[in-house]
Amino acid sequence: MKTLVTGAAGFIGAHCVLRLLRDGHQVVGLDNFNDYYDPQLKHDRVRWVQEQVGHFQLATIDLADASAVENLFAREQPEVVINLAAQAGVRYSLEKPRAYLDSNVIGFLNILESCRNHPVKHLIYASSSSVYGANQHTPYSVRDGVDHPLSLYAATKKANELMAHSYSHLFGIPCTGLRFFTVYGPWGRPDMSPILFARAINEGKPLKLFNHGEHQRDFTYIDDIIESIARLIERPPQANAQWDREQPDPASSMAPWRIYNIGGQHSVELKDYLALLEKHLGQKALVELLPLQPGDVLNTCADASDLARATGFQPCIELDEGLGRFIAWFRDYYPLPVAHAARG
């Protein structure tokens, strides 16, 4: 099918484009190549995809530009939309809150409006495990409440779910929201811990371990995310005929709308995660222990059973194996500094 992938030069987006092209889909990519982190990494991801599957159509558009988004939909008439574009990062939302409204709220509204004006068979969009916020019940279930976000980023992701539901109800747009849990792997974002930690270890610099390393995270390898998306594309949600207004199911609806968790389904303490990174790098870390940061969630763990029932698949790549693959890419993309290599 003809599929529009937003955030196509991003971490998850580039992997998604590659998989869809390999599966025979006609892909139109969209990205604004902003400077939240070095745009060169985004260009390198695009080149990586093209080296394997050839050229694909890629539009440089900001989702906040309503007319540009509408014109793209009118011209391309996509059958499926996979919205992976977003302003990411919990801590950055404390510094630049308006960037989150522009990209995650206004940008998503423009996607929904274009899907309304040019009906699509399926809209899949990225949500986040951060929506669970202050919820202390683990593993996180899609039937848990998500009414207490701890960051503006999390609030915008919950807003996406609510906005999608309203458009699904009003205009019959089949919408699937995916709550991702700490995605990692080759071509990952440089503001996330795998690259931050690996670079610090490689260069012999101290790394910051917040909450004294007592956080727990459910890590999800990128290939498991992409396999889940690939299986869901041709499974647009149906209205839940058993949906009960008196006892509403938060994960489904009387509209064609659905929410899934995509996560590894077990928590790992950051200290243990760091130990695995040290093992794969063959070097010990210099650690600076720091207190809990505003907006951080203490523990994440996904219940992905609904995903397994819907697709016959659930994330399966263990953290040790996934970090090994990540470090192999990391050593190639971020070679050891000459001065440090000489000292070693």
Sequence and secondary structure as in RCSB ss.txt:
>XXXX:A:sequence
MKTLVTGAAGFIGAHCVLRLLRDGHQVVGLDNFNDYYDPQLKHDRVRWVQEQVGHFQLATIDLADASAVENLFAR
EQPEVVINLAAQAGVRYSLEKPRAYLDSNVIGFLNILESCRNHPVKHLIYASSSSVYGANQHTPYSVRDGVDHPL
SLYAATKKANELMAHSYSHLFGIPCTGLRFFTVYGPWGRPDMSPILFARAINEGKPLKLFNHGEHQRDFTYIDDI
IESIARLIERPPQANAQWDREQPDPASSMAPWRIYNIGGQHSVELKDYLALLEKHLGQKALVELLPLQPGDVLNT
CADASDLARATGFQPCIELDEGLGRFIAWFRDYYPLPVAHAARG
>XXXX:A:secstr
 EEEEETTTSHHHHHHHHHHHHTT EEEEEE   SSS HHHHHHHHHHHHHHH   EEEE  TT HHHHHHHHHH
H  SEEEE      TTHHHH HHHHIIIIIIHHHHHHHHHHHS  SEEEEEEEGGGGTT   SSB TTS     S
SHHHHHHHHHHHHHHHHHHHH   EEEEEE SEESTT  TTSHHHHHHHHHHHT EEEEEGGGT EE  EEHHHH
HHHHHHHTT      TT  SSS  TT  SSSEEEEEES SS EEHHHHHHHHHHHHTS  EEEEE   TT  SB 
 B  HHHHHHHS      HHHHHHHHHHHHHHHS   HHHHHH 
